[in-house]
Amino acid sequence: MSKELKVFTREEVAQHNKPDDLWIIVDAKVYDVTKFKNLHPGGISVFYAEDIAGQDATEAFYGLHRHEVLLKPQYQRLQIGVLKDEKSVIYSAIPGQLSSVPYAEPLGLTPGYHSPYYTDSHRNFQRAARKFVDEVVTPDALAREEDGKRPSISVIQQMAEVGILAMTMGPGKHLKGRTLLGGVIKPEEFDRFHELILAQELSRPNCRGYRDGQNSGATIGLPPIIHFGRPELRDRIVEEVLSGKKFLSLAISEAFAGSDVSGLRTTAKKTEDGKYWIINGTKKWITNGTFSDYFTVGCKTDKGLTVILVERGEGVETKSIKTSYSTAAGTAYITFDDVKVPVENTLGPEGGGVFVILSNFNHERWIMCCAGARNMRVIVEECLKWVNQRKAFGKPLHSQAVIRAKLADMIAKTESVQHWLENITYQMQYMDYKQQAQLLAGPIGLLKMFITRSAQDVARDAVQIFGGRGITKTGMGKHIEHYHRTVPFDAILGGAEDVLGDLGVRQAIKAMPKNAKL
């Protein structure tokens, strides 16, 4: 049962300004900090200032702390009342609610703005997805990002129950018969823009390692099975993974070859009876690898590069790789030692692995673009809030022209990548898998390159805006620090940005008309 809060006037609060009787006001709420003052991380002296003891400490509090601090049970217990005839003025997000901060939402999804892409169906879907993420995903994300454990199985299963695991694979037959987010949308209505919204909402908690650990391996490893697996294999694996019972990784990169797919050294040789593959080799930097049950593996065979589904078993060994983001991602080094796999597990034609992998890369890189664009926006929102509440030299931080110039550049980059992403998404909406492979590899590669370069600019400027707090893992700048530390991942994963930029240009040169002259 919640305690009954009393009503006080400011004059009454002002009388409690002594060490053994100390109250303060924060956002129209009255707190008794008499006993807490000795436990305050910043020291006792903070409370003894003339403008703090018995006074309204709202401005001082929000100059040092995030609003979420007041929501913690140990601090809520300190509240003894509220101010008479005054209401809280600090914005506190309600699960599912859009932010009212300018540029905190894509313009096409911001109330009052229009879009050629988004309909009421997309807007309703966004609210439902955000509510689920706020209530179910974010608390687990914050906890697992801190302790480094894999995302909680209970959360993965809840994602499966509402169809989120299935929706991350995009539109298709795998959605048939599923109830999506409580019925907010029918499976046949789900399109690429719903998928774009979902990918961006799942990224909003800004917990990079956790997000990669949250079935990202299946998001990039399952499409080859959906599109190229034999029906009996496809149906079994897809159901196990999308129900959250089994986990899967895409195992392409090696210590010897990353973006250079043709340089892979893992081999697969057939047994004399032709019924099995014998696989030997290693894979490195495999997302979700430490806890995956299946691996979509790129191998060299007598007929060329081939993709094969491998089940964890004898001869398969995984080891955790320590990176600069959370081990919640399950990043692994994998060893295949004489692993015996049925030939029926081949995905696509033998020797046709290049097409299978490159087709899959489009979706993988597009997903990373969705997350990258959204994370930039998260940082823009953090910075806009900070410069509005932080004072320097007696004035709000946004009064400085140099700060406004940084914000202008951050906002411009964020909006430009979102609109480019939406145009690419529109192309995907009207292209089949083969057309996407032929026409979108270059544009998606260039987009990902531009997003990762822009994101690193945003991260650098955000640290400058937050100062020392921008390099501190807790407190006001914790999201900035995390972003600055983990943003280089997107510049590497799914293809290094220089390689992708070169891919885009090479494809453009290849498509040049022979009679095009100045």
N, C-alpha and C positions, 0 to 999 in steps of 0.2 A: 504494500500500500504506500503510495507516495505521501510525503509529509505535507502538511498544510502550510502554505507560505503566507506570511504576514505582509501588511502594506505599511510602508514607511514614507515619511517626507524626507527631503534632502536635509532639512534642518535636524531631524532626529538622527540621521546617519552621521552627520557631522560631529555629534557629541561623542561618538565612539572612535576616538583618535589617539588612544594611549596604548602602550605596549601590552598591557594586560586586558585591554578592551578595544579591539581593532577591527573596524568594518571598512569595506570599500564598495564602490558602485562600479559595475561593468555592464554596459548596455541595458540600463534600467533595472538591473537585478542587483540585489544586495547580498553581499557575502561577508560572513564572519571568518576572518583569517587570523584570529588571535592565536590559535594553536598551530595553524598551518605555517605561520611566518617562519618558524624555526626549521621547517622542512623545505622551504622554497629553494629551488635549485640556484636562483640568482642571489641568494643571501637575504638576511633580515633587513638590511639597510634600505632595500627597495621600498618597503612599506612605510618607512619613517619620513619620507619626503613630504613637505607641506601640501603638495598638490595630490597626494595619494591617500594618506591616512584620513579616513572619514570623508573622503571626497570622491568625485567621479573620476575613476582611473581608466575609463574606456579608451581614450586616446593612447595612454601609456601602454595599456595591455596589448592593443592591436598593433602597436609599434614593435612588439617583441614576440607575440604569440599568434598562432593560427586559431581560428574560431573553434576548431575541433577539440582544442584543449578543454574548453568549458563543457564539452559534451561527455567527457570521461566521468565515470561514476564517482571517483575519488574527489573530483572537483565539484560535481553537482551536489554532493553532500554538504558542501560549504555554503550553499545558497540558503538564506534564511527568509528572504522576502523579495518584494518588488517595490518599485517606486510608485507613489500615488499619482494617478492620472498620467502616467508615462508608459510608453510601449517600446518594446525592443525594435531597434532600427537596423540591426545588422542582418544582412541577407543570409539565410540558412537554407540550403537546398533541400527540397522535398524529393524523395525517391521518384524518379520518372519525370521530374520537372526540368525544363530547359533553362539554361543560364540566361540571365538578363544582361550580362556583361557584353558590350559590343565585340563582335568578331569571335565570341566564344562558341558560336555555332556556325556551320556553313551557311552562307547567305540564303541559299535556296531552301533551307529548312528553318530559317529565322522568321518568326511571325512578322507579317507586314511585307515581306519580300516575295518575289515570284520566281518560278523556275520552270524551264521546259522539261525537266527530268522528273521532278518529285510531285506526287499526287497526295491526296488525303490518306491513301493506303500507306504510303511511305511514312507520312508524319505520324500516323497512329502506331505504325510498327516501331518507329524510333522511340516513342514514349514507352511502349511496352518493353522494348529491349533495354532501355536505360533503367527502368524500374527494376528489372531483374538483375542487371549488373550492379546497381547501387545496393540492393538488398542482399544479394546472394554472393556475387563474385568479389566485390571490392573488399569486404571484411577478410575474406580468405586470402585475397591477393596481398594485402598489407601484412598479414601474419606470416605467410609463406615466403614472401620476399625477404622478411627479416630473419626467419630461421633456416631458409634454404631448402626446406623440404618440398617434395613434389606437391602440386595442387591437390587439395583434399578430394578423395574419391567421391565423397558425398556431393561435392559441388559438381564434379564431372557428371555424376549420375543425374543430378537435377537439370543440368544442361541438356543431357540426352533426353530426359522426359519431356522437356518443352520444345524439343526439336532443334536446339541450337547447334549441336554437333553435326546434325544432318545439313543444316542451312549453311554452315561454313564451307561446304563442298560446292555451293552454288545451286542454281536451278537444275532440275532433272527428275528422272524417274525415282531416284532414291528418296524423294520427299513424299511420294504417293502413300496415302493412308496415314500420314502422321498429323498430329495436332500441333500446330506451330504457335508457340507463345500463348497458350490458352485459347487459340482459335482466332487471334487478331487478324490472321491472314490465312487463306486457303493455300494448300501446296501448289496448285496450278497457277496461282497469282504471283507467287514468289519470283522475283526477277533479279537482275544484276544490281539494281539500285537498292533493293532490300538487302542484298548481300553486302554491298558497300556500307550501308548504314550499320549493319550488324558488326562488320569488321572494325568499324571506327568506334562503336560503342564499347566493344570488348577491350579496346585499347585505352579507354579513358582513365582507368585507375592508375596509369603511368607506372606500372610495375613490370619492367621489361622482361626480366627473367621468368617471372610467373606467367606472363602472357605467352611466352614461347613454350612454357611447360604445359600450358592448358590445351593439350591436344593439337598443338601446331604441327607436330610431326605427321599426324593423320591428315591434316588439312592439305599438306603438300605431298604426302605419300600415298593417300588413298585414291586421288583422281586417276592415276595410271591403272589402278585395279578396276575402277568403275568403267573406264573407257577402253581398256585393252585386255582385261582379264577374261578367262573363259567363264561362261555363265554360272556354272556350279561353284567355281572358286570365288567369283565376284560376289554372288549372293551371300555366301557364308561369311566371308571376311567383312563385307560392308555392314552386315547386320551386327556382327560382333563388335566392330569398332564404333559404329554410330549409336549403339546402345550403352556405350561406356564400359563394356565388359572386357574389352581387349584394347591394347594400345599399339600404335604403328609409327614407324619412322621412315623417312626418305633417306637412304644411305647412298649418296653419290660421291661426295668430296673425300679426298684422301690426302695423306701427307705429301704425296707426290703430285697431286693434281686437284685443283679446285675448280676455277672457272674453265680450265682446259679439260673439258670432259673427254676429249679424244685421248688424253694422256693417262686415263685410268689404268691401274695395274692389277686390280682384283680379277682373277680368272675364273671361268666356269667351263669345265670340260665334261662331255657326256661319258657315261659308262659304256662299256662295249655293247650292252643290249639296248642302248639308246633311251632308257627309261628314266634316267636320273642325271642331274647335274652334280658335279663335285666342285665346290666353290672354295677358293683359297685367296686370302688377301686381307687387307685392312681398310677401314674407313675412319675418318676423323671429323670432329666437330659436328657430330650427328645429333640434332635436336631431339629430345625425348628418348635418346638411345638407351639410357641407363635403366628405364623402366618399360621399354617397348616389348611386345610379344611377337611382332612381325616387323620385317624390314623390306622395303622396296629397294632392291640393290642393283646398281649399274655394274655390269661385268664385261670383260673381254672374252669373246668366244671365237671359234674358228671362222665364223661368218661375220665377225665384227661385234660392235657394241650391242649388248642384249640386256634387257631389264628383267629381273627375276624376283619373285616374292619368296622371301626366306623366313621360316618360322624359328623362333628362339628354341634351341635344343642343343644336342651334342655338337661340340665344335664351335659354338657361337659364344663369344666372351665379350662383355662390355665393361669399360672402366670409365669413371667420371673424369671429366676434364675441368679444371678450375679456370674460370674466365673472370673478367672484370664485372660481370653481372651475376645475379643469384643462381645458385645451383638448382633452384626450382625448375630451371629449363631442362635439366637432365641431359646436358651436353655430354656426349660420349665418344670414346675411342673404341672401335669394334674390331675384333679379330675373328676371321672365318678360317677355321682349320679343318680341311677335308669335310666340309659340311655337305651332306647328301640331301638333295632337293628334287622332288618329282619334276619332270619336264613339263607337266601340266601347269606348273607354277610360272611358266614363261609369260610375260606380259607383252603382247604384240608379237610380231614375227621375229624369229631368230635373226640377229644382225640388224634389226630395225630399231634398236635402242635409242639412236640419235633422235629420231622423230618423236619417240615416246617421251624422252627426257626434255627435249626442247619444247614440245607442246605443253608439258607440265610446268616448265619454267615460267611460261607466260602467266599462269594463274598464281604461282608462288610469288612472283615479283609484283603482280598486281595487288595481292593481299598485303605485301610489305609496303606498297605505295599507300594503300588505304590507311594502314596504321601510322606510317610516317607522317602523312598529312594531318591526321587527327592529333598526334602527339605534339606537332608544332603548334597547333591551335590551343592545346592544353597549356603550353608554356606561355603563349600570348595572353591567355586569360590570367594566369598567375601574375605575369608582369603588370598587366593593367590594374589588377587589384592592389598590387604592392605599391606602385607609384601613386595610387590614389590615397593610400593611408599612411605611407611613410613620409616623414618630414625631414628635410635637410636644409641647414642654414635658415631655419625658421619658416620654410615654405614647403608645400607638397613637392615631392620629387618630380612630378610631371611639369613643374614650373620651369625646369631646366631644359633648354632647347636641345642639348645633346641627348637627353633621355628621350625626348619626343622623336628625334631623328632615328634613334635605334628602334623605337616602337613602330615607326612608319615603315622601316625596312622589314621588320619582322612580320607585320601585318600584310604587307604587299607580297612577300614570298609565300606566306600561308594561303592567302586567297588565290594566288596564281596557280599553285600546285593543286589546290582543290578543284579549280575549274578545269584544268588540264585532265586531272584524274576523272572527272565526271564525263568529259568528252570521250576518253578512252573507254570508260564503262558503257557509254552509249553504243560505241562500236561493238563491244563484246555482246551487248544485248541482241544485236542483229546479225551476228556471225556465228557459224557453227565452229566446232573445235578445230577443224582443218583450216578454215579461213583465218581463224585467230592465229594459228601457228604460222601461216604464210604471211599475214599482213601486219600483225601487231607486235611481233617480237622486237622490232626496231623501235617503234614508238614507246612501248612499255620500258625498254631498256633505257632510252633517253629520259623518260619521265622519272624512273627510279634514280638515275644519276643526278638529275636536277633536284629531286626531293632530298636525297641524302646530303648533297652539298649545301642546299639551303638550310637543312635542319642543323647542320654543324655551325652555320653562321648564326642561326637563332639561338643555339645553345651558348655560344660564346658571348653574344650580346646580353643574354639573360643573366649570365654570371656577373657581368659588369653592372647590370642594373641592381642586382641583389647584393653585390659586394661580398663580404665575408660569409654571409648567410648562403650564398650561392655555391659554396664549397663545403657546406656543413650538412652531414647526413640526416640531421634531425632539425625540427623547428621550422621557421618560416620558409626557408629556402630548400627544404628537403626534396621537393619535386624538381627543382632546378639542378641540384647536385646530381640527383639520379639520372636525369636526362643528359646532362653534360658528360657523365661517365659512361652511359650506355649507348648514346646516339651513334657512335662509330660502328656498332654492330650491323646496322642496316646498310652501311656503305660497303660491307664485306659479304654478308650472308645473301645467298641467292645470286651471287655474281658481283665482283668488285666493280665499283662505279666507273673506273676507267675502261674496263673491259666492256661494260654495257654501253657506254658512250660510243666506243669504237664500233660495237655491233650495230648501233643505230645508224652510224654514218656509212658503214660498209653496205648495209642493206639499202640505204638511199642511193649510193653510188651504183649498186647492182641494178636498181630500178630506173636509172637514168636513161632517157631516150637517146639512141645513138646519134640522132640528128640535132640534139640540143647544143646549140653553139651561141656564143655571144654575138 
